[in-house]
Amino acid sequence: MIEGSLILLGLFFGALFIGVPIGVALGLAGSVVMLVEGLGIMAMPTNVWTGIAKYPLLALPMFVLAGLVFERAGVAGRIVDFAIALVGNRTGGLALVAILVCMVLGGISGSGAADAAAVATVMGASLAAQGYPRPYSAGLIACAGATAVLIPPSLPFIVYGVLVPGVSVPDLFVGGLIPGILVGIALMAPAVYLAHRGGFGLPVAGAAKRSVLKAAKDAAWGLAAPVVILGGLRSGVFTPTEAAVVAVFYGFFVGLFIYRTLTLRKVIDVLREGGEISAVVLIIVALASVFAHAGSTLGAFDALAKAMIAFTKNEVLMLLLINALILCAGMVLDAISIFLVFLPILVPIALVFQWDMTWFGIMLTVNLAIGACTPPMAVNLMVTCRILGCSMESTLPWIVWFVGSMIVALLLVTFIPDIALFLPRLLAQ
């Protein structure tokens, strides 16, 4: 069994090292071990099917589609105008606007990369016109976009709720709200400080003051979307899966009949793109179930968990060790893949220490948000650098400030669980 465990992990990480896609690496490692160890290779199709035949996972492609619909409907531009009116004409003001817009859009899309792409596209030219260096803007938007995986709805929360028995997805959604806002606030301090220090993003002389009420009225339909989604969930009107469908139809209604920015051609493009993104994610989930079956049958995950517990029984040290592990993994893997690979190892540890599993999932997701904008494989940063036309290397002097502030927020969530659990407990009363 030890030999099989070594083969499983060696094949997986070896395949990743040579550039094999994550889904293929998971499926390949699991299939080879099932064949070599005689675990029943004929059960592989069943494992693939059971990996995705879960009702809550239906929400995943729907929220992906909802995010794309709102992006194409022109909601982002109106929310930017509202945020500019709210923040006003001040040094670093447009950077604050970018953070606020990312947070609001995060309450619609649930995807950090989609959030970052939308804001970089809409605000890139305005940031450049006010003298913000492109690498600064790319780093800031990448980090602010990462709040999308914390502010509900969140695709990683859906996957976590599916993989960890007894955890409520609505509780994860509600619990992630304050940590998501905390991360956004944490980003504001270095954003403004760097603007003052660098002498960019200065107030525009003679700029006309925008009416907050008028801007809020124009953006009202977009601002209402997170309220509709979260309000319907907490009131019990619909489940997370049904909420995703409601979000899609709400987005199409706004785009087609309110703003009238969606054409038939754009609708077809959105449906195609949403299908492609969802297919990639679900293929990874399906093939990860083969890897999980092989690992659990061999006892590899339990052995690794026991080894970590044997290393230290100090709760604080274990939390720091887990955070360091997930932060490092987040630099090379995407959020959903990390959950699929590491949860079988980490959940037994959490149960030994009797940690609250809702808080544990939120803490891990804050880690994943940081990983999405930390080189070398930072997905959000790759997206913003490509859109804004700068190299990832050029963002390093700026990104360290933003990532550092996010780590401070992570430590607060880690050692003050009530930050994540306050709202779920309040609403449960």
Salt bridges, closest charged atoms under 4 A:
GLU71 OE2 - ARG72 NH1 3.24
ASP81 OD1 - ARG210 NH1 3.26
ASP171 OD1 - ARG234 NH1 3.30
ASP218 OD2 - LYS214 NZ 3.35
ASP269 OD1 - ARG265 NE 3.76
ASP269 OD1 - ARG272 NH1 3.07
GLU273 OE1 - ARG72 NH2 2.32
ASP418 OD1 - ARG425 NH1 2.72
